[in-house]
């Protein structure tokens, strides 16, 4: 089951990005705009998954 990213805020995506095995950049680089873009993409994936399971 997919996790709804809406209540996560930006702290969770930042932690998840910087904890990726292949993340080898400066942990301060993921700024608010980048994290919001990640969260929106995550939301779209979550929404699409819900629609596949139970279409309206």
N, CA, C and O atoms as a GROMACS GRO file, in nm:
protein
  224
    1UNK      N    1   0.084  -0.119   0.000
    1UNK     CA    2   0.000   0.000   0.000
    1UNK      C    3   0.088   0.125   0.000
    1UNK      O    4   0.185   0.134   0.076
    2UNK      N    5   0.054   0.218  -0.084
    2UNK     CA    6   0.129   0.342  -0.095
    2UNK      C    7   0.098   0.434   0.023
    2UNK      O    8  -0.011   0.430   0.080
    3UNK      N    9   0.195   0.516   0.058
    3UNK     CA   10   0.182   0.610   0.170
    3UNK      C   11   0.144   0.746   0.114
    3UNK      O   12   0.207   0.795   0.021
    4UNK      N   13   0.041   0.807   0.172
    4UNK     CA   14  -0.002   0.941   0.133
    4UNK      C   15   0.106   1.041   0.175
    4UNK      O   16   0.136   1.052   0.294
    5UNK      N   17   0.164   1.114   0.080
    5UNK     CA   18   0.270   1.208   0.115
    5UNK      C   19   0.220   1.340   0.170
    5UNK      O   20   0.300   1.418   0.223
    6UNK      N   21   0.092   1.368   0.159
    6UNK     CA   22   0.040   1.500   0.196
    6UNK      C   23   0.074   1.539   0.340
    6UNK      O   24   0.121   1.651   0.361
    7UNK      N   25   0.052   1.453   0.440
    7UNK     CA   26   0.082   1.496   0.577
    7UNK      C   27   0.230   1.490   0.613
    7UNK      O   28   0.267   1.526   0.725
    8UNK      N   29   0.314   1.445   0.522
    8UNK     CA   30   0.455   1.424   0.554
    8UNK      C   31   0.532   1.554   0.574
    8UNK      O   32   0.634   1.554   0.643
    9UNK      N   33   0.488   1.662   0.516
    9UNK     CA   34   0.566   1.785   0.522
    9UNK      C   35   0.692   1.768   0.438
    9UNK      O   36   0.699   1.676   0.356
   10UNK      N   37   0.789   1.853   0.458
   10UNK     CA   38   0.911   1.844   0.377
   10UNK      C   39   1.025   1.775   0.451
   10UNK      O   40   1.126   1.741   0.390
   11UNK      N   41   1.010   1.753   0.580
   11UNK     CA   42   1.116   1.688   0.656
   11UNK      C   43   1.134   1.544   0.612
   11UNK      O   44   1.248   1.499   0.594
   12UNK      N   45   1.026   1.469   0.594
   12UNK     CA   46   1.036   1.329   0.553
   12UNK      C   47   1.101   1.314   0.416
   12UNK      O   48   1.194   1.234   0.403
   13UNK      N   49   1.057   1.387   0.313
   13UNK     CA   50   1.125   1.374   0.184
   13UNK      C   51   1.274   1.409   0.192
   13UNK      O   52   1.356   1.344   0.126
   14UNK      N   53   1.310   1.509   0.270
   14UNK     CA   54   1.451   1.545   0.284
   14UNK      C   55   1.528   1.428   0.344
   14UNK      O   56   1.634   1.391   0.292
   15UNK      N   57   1.478   1.370   0.449
   15UNK     CA   58   1.544   1.256   0.512
   15UNK      C   59   1.553   1.139   0.415
   15UNK      O   60   1.657   1.075   0.404
   16UNK      N   61   1.443   1.111   0.345
   16UNK     CA   62   1.441   0.999   0.253
   16UNK      C   63   1.539   1.019   0.138
   16UNK      O   64   1.606   0.924   0.096
   17UNK      N   65   1.549   1.140   0.087
   17UNK     CA   66   1.642   1.167  -0.023
   17UNK      C   67   1.786   1.152   0.025
   17UNK      O   68   1.867   1.085  -0.039
   18UNK      N   69   1.817   1.214   0.138
   18UNK     CA   70   1.956   1.213   0.184
   18UNK      C   71   1.998   1.076   0.236
   18UNK      O   72   2.118   1.049   0.248
   19UNK      N   73   1.902   0.988   0.268
   19UNK     CA   74   1.935   0.853   0.314
   19UNK      C   75   1.938   0.750   0.200
   19UNK      O   76   1.966   0.633   0.224
   20UNK      N   77   1.911   0.794   0.076
   20UNK     CA   78   1.920   0.701  -0.037
   20UNK      C   79   2.062   0.647  -0.048
   20UNK      O   80   2.160   0.720  -0.028
   21UNK      N   81   2.074   0.520  -0.079
   21UNK     CA   82   2.205   0.456  -0.087
   21UNK      C   83   2.297   0.528  -0.186
   21UNK      O   84   2.417   0.540  -0.161
   22UNK      N   85   2.242   0.575  -0.297
   22UNK     CA   86   2.323   0.641  -0.401
   22UNK      C   87   2.336   0.792  -0.382
   22UNK      O   88   2.398   0.858  -0.465
   23UNK      N   89   2.279   0.848  -0.275
   23UNK     CA   90   2.290   0.992  -0.253
   23UNK      C   91   2.432   1.024  -0.209
   23UNK      O   92   2.476   0.982  -0.103
   24UNK      N   93   2.503   1.100  -0.293
   24UNK     CA   94   2.641   1.132  -0.260
   24UNK      C   95   2.668   1.282  -0.274
   24UNK      O   96   2.778   1.324  -0.309
   25UNK      N   97   2.565   1.360  -0.248
   25UNK     CA   98   2.577   1.505  -0.262
   25UNK      C   99   2.572   1.568  -0.123
   25UNK      O  100   2.566   1.499  -0.021
   26UNK      N  101   2.574   1.697  -0.121
   26UNK     CA  102   2.566   1.773   0.003
   26UNK      C  103   2.423   1.765   0.058
   26UNK      O  104   2.329   1.802  -0.013
   27UNK      N  105   2.404   1.717   0.182
   27UNK     CA  106   2.269   1.706   0.239
   27UNK      C  107   2.195   1.839   0.248
   27UNK      O  108   2.073   1.841   0.264
   28UNK      N  109   2.267   1.950   0.239
   28UNK     CA  110   2.203   2.081   0.245
   28UNK      C  111   2.148   2.123   0.109
   28UNK      O  112   2.072   2.220   0.100
   29UNK      N  113   2.185   2.052   0.002
   29UNK     CA  114   2.141   2.090  -0.132
   29UNK      C  115   1.993   2.073  -0.159
   29UNK      O  116   1.935   2.158  -0.226
   30UNK      N  117   1.927   1.968  -0.111
   30UNK     CA  118   1.783   1.957  -0.139
   30UNK      C  119   1.709   2.074  -0.074
   30UNK      O  120   1.679   2.073   0.045
   31UNK      N  121   1.679   2.175  -0.155
   31UNK     CA  122   1.611   2.293  -0.102
   31UNK      C  123   1.459   2.274  -0.105
   31UNK      O  124   1.410   2.171  -0.152
   32UNK      N  125   1.388   2.372  -0.057
   32UNK     CA  126   1.242   2.363  -0.047
   32UNK      C  127   1.176   2.338  -0.183
   32UNK      O  128   1.086   2.256  -0.193
   33UNK      N  129   1.221   2.407  -0.287
   33UNK     CA  130   1.160   2.389  -0.419
   33UNK      C  131   1.181   2.246  -0.470
   33UNK      O  132   1.088   2.186  -0.524
   34UNK      N  133   1.301   2.193  -0.453
   34UNK     CA  134   1.328   2.056  -0.497
   34UNK      C  135   1.246   1.956  -0.416
   34UNK      O  136   1.192   1.861  -0.472
   35UNK      N  137   1.238   1.977  -0.285
   35UNK     CA  138   1.162   1.886  -0.200
   35UNK      C  139   1.012   1.892  -0.232
   35UNK      O  140   0.943   1.790  -0.228
   36UNK      N  141   0.962   2.011  -0.263
   36UNK     CA  142   0.821   2.024  -0.302
   36UNK      C  143   0.796   1.950  -0.433
   36UNK      O  144   0.691   1.887  -0.448
   37UNK      N  145   0.890   1.957  -0.527
   37UNK     CA  146   0.874   1.885  -0.654
   37UNK      C  147   0.872   1.735  -0.630
   37UNK      O  148   0.792   1.663  -0.690
   38UNK      N  149   0.958   1.688  -0.542
   38UNK     CA  150   0.959   1.545  -0.506
   38UNK      C  151   0.827   1.507  -0.443
   38UNK      O  152   0.769   1.404  -0.477
   39UNK      N  153   0.778   1.589  -0.351
   39UNK     CA  154   0.652   1.560  -0.282
   39UNK      C  155   0.535   1.558  -0.380
   39UNK      O  156   0.446   1.473  -0.368
   40UNK      N  157   0.533   1.649  -0.476
   40UNK     CA  158   0.424   1.652  -0.575
   40UNK      C  159   0.429   1.527  -0.664
   40UNK      O  160   0.325   1.469  -0.694
   41UNK      N  161   0.549   1.486  -0.705
   41UNK     CA  162   0.562   1.364  -0.785
   41UNK      C  163   0.518   1.243  -0.704
   41UNK      O  164   0.452   1.154  -0.756
   42UNK      N  165   0.556   1.240  -0.577
   42UNK     CA  166   0.516   1.133  -0.487
   42UNK      C  167   0.364   1.130  -0.475
   42UNK      O  168   0.303   1.023  -0.479
   43UNK      N  169   0.302   1.247  -0.460
   43UNK     CA  170   0.156   1.256  -0.448
   43UNK      C  171   0.088   1.203  -0.575
   43UNK      O  172  -0.010   1.129  -0.566
   44UNK      N  173   0.140   1.241  -0.691
   44UNK     CA  174   0.080   1.195  -0.817
   44UNK      C  175   0.090   1.043  -0.828
   44UNK      O  176  -0.006   0.978  -0.872
   45UNK      N  177   0.203   0.986  -0.790
   45UNK     CA  178   0.219   0.840  -0.790
   45UNK      C  179   0.120   0.775  -0.695
   45UNK      O  180   0.058   0.674  -0.728
   46UNK      N  181   0.105   0.834  -0.576
   46UNK     CA  182   0.012   0.782  -0.476
   46UNK      C  183  -0.131   0.788  -0.528
   46UNK      O  184  -0.208   0.692  -0.514
   47UNK      N  185  -0.167   0.902  -0.587
   47UNK     CA  186  -0.302   0.920  -0.640
   47UNK      C  187  -0.330   0.820  -0.754
   47UNK      O  188  -0.438   0.761  -0.758
   48UNK      N  189  -0.235   0.803  -0.844
   48UNK     CA  190  -0.251   0.707  -0.954
   48UNK      C  191  -0.267   0.565  -0.901
   48UNK      O  192  -0.349   0.488  -0.952
   49UNK      N  193  -0.190   0.530  -0.798
   49UNK     CA  194  -0.200   0.396  -0.740
   49UNK      C  195  -0.337   0.373  -0.679
   49UNK      O  196  -0.395   0.265  -0.693
   50UNK      N  197  -0.390   0.474  -0.611
   50UNK     CA  198  -0.524   0.462  -0.551
   50UNK      C  199  -0.631   0.446  -0.658
   50UNK      O  200  -0.725   0.370  -0.641
   51UNK      N  201  -0.616   0.518  -0.768
   51UNK     CA  202  -0.716   0.512  -0.875
   51UNK      C  203  -0.713   0.374  -0.943
   51UNK      O  204  -0.816   0.324  -0.987
   52UNK      N  205  -0.596   0.314  -0.952
   52UNK     CA  206  -0.586   0.179  -1.011
   52UNK      C  207  -0.652   0.075  -0.922
   52UNK      O  208  -0.710  -0.021  -0.971
   53UNK      N  209  -0.644   0.095  -0.790
   53UNK     CA  210  -0.702   0.000  -0.696
   53UNK      C  211  -0.853   0.017  -0.686
   53UNK      O  212  -0.927  -0.081  -0.687
   54UNK      N  213  -0.899   0.141  -0.676
   54UNK     CA  214  -1.043   0.165  -0.661
   54UNK      C  215  -1.085   0.284  -0.746
   54UNK      O  216  -1.099   0.395  -0.694
   55UNK      N  217  -1.107   0.264  -0.877
   55UNK     CA  218  -1.148   0.376  -0.961
   55UNK      C  219  -1.285   0.430  -0.919
   55UNK      O  220  -1.370   0.356  -0.869
   56UNK      N  221  -1.303   0.558  -0.938
   56UNK     CA  222  -1.431   0.621  -0.901
   56UNK      C  223  -1.542   0.585  -0.991
   56UNK      O  224  -1.655   0.630  -0.972
   0.00000   0.00000   0.00000
